[in-house]
Amino acid sequence: MRLVPKARLREFIPLAALFVPAALVLGFVLLGNEVREGETLRFDETILVALRTPTDLADPIGPHWLELAMKDTTSLGSTTVLTFIAVVSIIYLLLARKRGTALLLLLSVGGGTLLSSLLKIAYNRPRPQLVAHIVDVSTASFPSGHAMMSAITYLTLGALLASVEPNPRLKMFLMGVAFFLTLAVGLSRVYLGVHYPTDVLAGWVLGSGWAMTWLGVSRLSGAQGMAN
């Protein structure tokens, strides 16, 4: 079996950097259309009810410590925590004279925050009313801001760290942690009853696409190389 030449592989990477984010954005648009038409409501409510005690929809399944753990986990996707992480990372990059990478992170996280807010206004989907909310919420439901911004922040940082790590196993570890944090935050939102599953799925899809777009811009423009 003939292996793909490295030159061909290098040619394929820029194409993938364009195609994959575009496919994720398309997936978000199609999912958003289904949500607007109410086609996903039955699926969403089935999942929400499955995560609650049958005799009391205000009580999540599982022991009390699990509910506390989910509350702690969901804070990892809060605006306060993600802003803190992003600001500290940007300051570090500036001090390390990696201005291009710092700008990339600022545009990725800052632009993603604005996009998330605009999409919530555009779709204006009410929060789930079938089950009780375990934490306070005030904005619209679709897409999940916690899921979207966790994907943007953690995946962008994970990819940036992995790009300067020569050890393949450590690269996989860094990306694994980024994916785990993104997944955990999104699942906590559904468990706590403040988001429909499709809200979280939409946030994951669009957040991943947004992060990959900026990482692709960095690779194509050589921003990291110029910053070093």
C-alpha positions as CSV (number, residue, x, y, z in Angstrom):
1,M,0.0,0.0,0.0
2,R,1.6,3.3,-1.1
3,L,1.7,6.0,1.6
4,V,0.6,9.6,0.8
5,P,3.7,11.7,0.1
6,K,4.4,14.4,2.6
7,A,4.2,17.1,-0.1
8,R,0.7,16.0,-1.0
9,L,-0.2,15.9,2.7
10,R,1.0,19.5,3.1
11,E,-1.2,20.5,0.2
12,F,-4.2,18.8,1.7
13,I,-3.9,20.6,5.1
14,P,-5.0,24.1,3.8
15,L,-8.0,22.5,2.0
16,A,-9.0,20.7,5.2
17,A,-8.6,24.0,7.1
18,L,-11.2,25.5,4.9
19,F,-13.5,22.5,4.3
20,V,-14.0,21.3,7.8
21,P,-15.0,24.6,9.4
22,A,-17.4,25.3,6.4
23,A,-19.0,21.8,7.0
24,L,-19.4,22.6,10.7
25,V,-21.0,25.9,10.0
26,L,-23.4,24.3,7.5
27,G,-24.3,21.7,10.1
28,F,-25.1,24.5,12.6
29,V,-27.4,26.2,10.0
30,L,-29.2,23.0,9.2
31,L,-29.6,22.2,12.9
32,G,-30.9,25.8,13.6
33,N,-33.5,25.4,10.9
34,E,-34.7,22.1,12.5
35,V,-34.9,23.9,15.9
36,R,-36.9,26.8,14.5
37,E,-39.4,24.4,12.9
38,G,-39.8,22.5,16.2
39,E,-38.6,19.2,14.7
40,T,-36.1,18.6,17.5
41,L,-38.4,19.4,20.5
42,R,-39.5,15.8,21.1
43,F,-35.9,14.5,21.1
44,D,-34.8,17.4,23.4
45,E,-37.6,16.9,25.9
46,T,-37.0,13.1,26.0
47,I,-33.4,13.6,27.0
48,L,-34.3,16.2,29.6
49,V,-36.9,14.0,31.2
50,A,-34.5,11.0,31.1
51,L,-32.1,13.0,33.3
52,R,-34.7,13.6,36.0
53,T,-36.3,11.5,38.7
54,P,-39.6,10.2,37.1
55,T,-41.7,11.3,40.1
56,D,-40.0,14.7,40.5
57,L,-38.8,16.6,37.4
58,A,-37.1,19.1,39.7
59,D,-34.7,16.5,40.9
60,P,-31.8,15.4,38.6
61,I,-31.0,11.7,38.6
62,G,-27.9,10.5,40.5
63,P,-26.5,11.2,44.0
64,H,-26.4,14.7,45.4
65,W,-22.6,15.0,44.9
66,L,-23.2,14.6,41.1
67,E,-25.4,17.6,41.1
68,L,-22.8,19.6,43.0
69,A,-20.1,18.4,40.6
70,M,-22.2,19.5,37.6
71,K,-22.6,22.9,39.1
72,D,-18.9,23.2,39.5
73,T,-18.2,21.8,36.0
74,T,-20.6,24.3,34.3
75,S,-18.7,27.2,35.8
76,L,-15.7,26.2,33.7
77,G,-17.7,27.5,30.7
78,S,-18.9,30.7,32.3
79,T,-18.1,34.1,30.9
80,T,-16.0,35.0,34.0
81,V,-13.8,31.8,34.0
82,L,-13.3,31.8,30.2
83,T,-12.5,35.5,30.1
84,F,-10.0,35.1,33.0
85,I,-8.3,32.2,31.1
86,A,-8.2,34.1,27.8
87,V,-6.9,37.3,29.4
88,V,-4.1,35.5,31.3
89,S,-3.2,33.5,28.2
90,I,-3.0,36.7,26.1
91,I,-0.9,38.5,28.7
92,Y,1.5,35.5,28.7
93,L,1.8,35.5,24.9
94,L,2.5,39.2,24.8
95,L,5.2,38.9,27.5
96,A,6.6,36.0,25.5
97,R,6.7,38.3,22.4
98,K,4.2,36.1,20.5
99,R,2.0,39.0,19.4
100,G,0.6,37.2,16.4
101,T,-0.7,34.3,18.5
102,A,-2.0,36.7,21.2
103,L,-4.0,38.5,18.5
104,L,-5.3,35.2,17.1
105,L,-6.6,34.2,20.6
106,L,-8.1,37.7,21.1
107,L,-10.0,37.6,17.8
108,S,-11.1,34.0,18.3
109,V,-12.5,34.4,21.8
110,G,-13.7,38.0,21.5
111,G,-15.3,37.4,18.1
112,G,-16.9,34.2,19.3
113,T,-18.4,35.9,22.3
114,L,-20.0,38.5,20.0
115,L,-21.2,35.9,17.6
116,S,-22.8,33.8,20.4
117,S,-24.7,36.8,21.7
118,L,-26.0,37.8,18.2
119,L,-27.1,34.3,17.5
120,K,-29.0,34.0,20.8
121,I,-30.9,37.2,19.8
122,A,-31.5,36.0,16.3
123,Y,-33.0,32.6,17.2
124,N,-34.5,33.8,20.5
125,R,-35.3,30.2,21.7
126,P,-36.8,30.1,25.2
127,R,-35.1,28.1,27.8
128,P,-36.5,24.6,28.7
129,Q,-39.6,24.8,30.8
130,L,-40.3,21.1,31.2
131,V,-37.8,20.7,34.0
132,A,-36.6,22.9,36.7
133,H,-33.4,25.0,36.2
134,I,-30.8,24.1,38.8
135,V,-28.7,27.2,38.1
136,D,-29.9,30.7,37.2
137,V,-30.0,31.8,33.6
138,S,-31.1,35.0,31.9
139,T,-30.3,34.8,28.1
140,A,-32.0,32.9,25.3
141,S,-31.3,29.2,24.8
142,F,-29.9,28.6,21.3
143,P,-27.1,28.1,20.9
144,S,-25.6,27.3,24.3
145,G,-23.1,30.0,25.0
146,H,-21.3,27.8,27.6
147,A,-20.8,25.0,25.0
148,M,-19.8,27.3,22.2
149,M,-17.4,29.4,24.2
150,S,-15.8,26.4,25.9
151,A,-15.2,24.9,22.4
152,I,-13.7,28.1,21.2
153,T,-11.5,28.8,24.2
154,Y,-10.3,25.3,25.2
155,L,-9.9,24.0,21.7
156,T,-8.0,27.1,20.5
157,L,-5.7,27.0,23.5
158,G,-5.2,23.2,23.3
159,A,-4.3,23.4,19.6
160,L,-1.9,26.3,20.2
161,L,-0.1,24.4,23.0
162,A,-0.1,21.2,20.9
163,S,1.5,23.1,18.0
164,V,4.6,23.8,20.0
165,E,4.8,20.4,21.7
166,P,7.2,18.0,19.9
167,N,6.0,14.9,21.7
168,P,3.1,13.3,19.8
169,R,1.7,11.7,23.0
170,L,1.7,15.1,24.8
171,K,0.0,16.6,21.7
172,M,-2.8,14.0,22.0
173,F,-3.0,14.6,25.8
174,L,-3.4,18.4,25.4
175,M,-6.1,18.0,22.7
176,G,-7.7,15.3,24.8
177,V,-8.0,17.6,27.8
178,A,-9.4,20.4,25.6
179,F,-12.1,18.1,24.2
180,F,-12.9,16.7,27.6
181,L,-13.4,20.1,29.1
182,T,-15.6,21.2,26.2
183,L,-17.7,18.0,26.4
184,A,-18.0,18.2,30.2
185,V,-19.3,21.8,30.2
186,G,-21.9,21.1,27.5
187,L,-23.2,18.0,29.2
188,S,-23.5,19.8,32.5
189,R,-25.8,22.4,30.9
190,V,-28.3,19.7,29.8
191,Y,-28.0,17.9,33.2
192,L,-28.8,21.1,35.0
193,G,-31.9,21.7,32.8
194,V,-30.9,25.1,31.4
195,H,-30.4,23.9,27.8
196,Y,-31.9,21.5,25.4
197,P,-29.4,19.0,24.0
198,T,-29.6,20.6,20.5
199,D,-28.6,23.9,22.1
200,V,-25.4,22.3,23.3
201,L,-24.8,20.4,20.1
202,A,-25.2,23.6,18.1
203,G,-22.7,25.3,20.5
204,W,-20.2,22.5,20.1
205,V,-20.5,22.4,16.3
206,L,-20.2,26.2,15.7
207,G,-17.6,26.7,18.4
208,S,-15.4,24.0,16.9
209,G,-15.8,25.5,13.5
210,W,-15.0,29.0,14.7
211,A,-11.9,27.8,16.5
212,M,-10.7,25.8,13.5
213,T,-11.3,28.8,11.3
214,W,-8.9,31.0,13.3
215,L,-6.4,28.2,13.7
216,G,-6.5,27.8,9.9
217,V,-6.0,31.5,9.5
218,S,-3.0,31.3,11.7
219,R,-1.5,28.4,9.8
220,L,-2.1,30.0,6.4
221,S,-0.9,33.4,7.3
222,G,2.1,32.2,9.4
223,A,1.0,34.3,12.3
224,Q,2.8,32.1,14.8
225,G,6.0,32.0,12.8
226,M,6.1,35.8,12.5
227,A,5.5,36.1,16.3
228,N,8.5,34.0,17.3
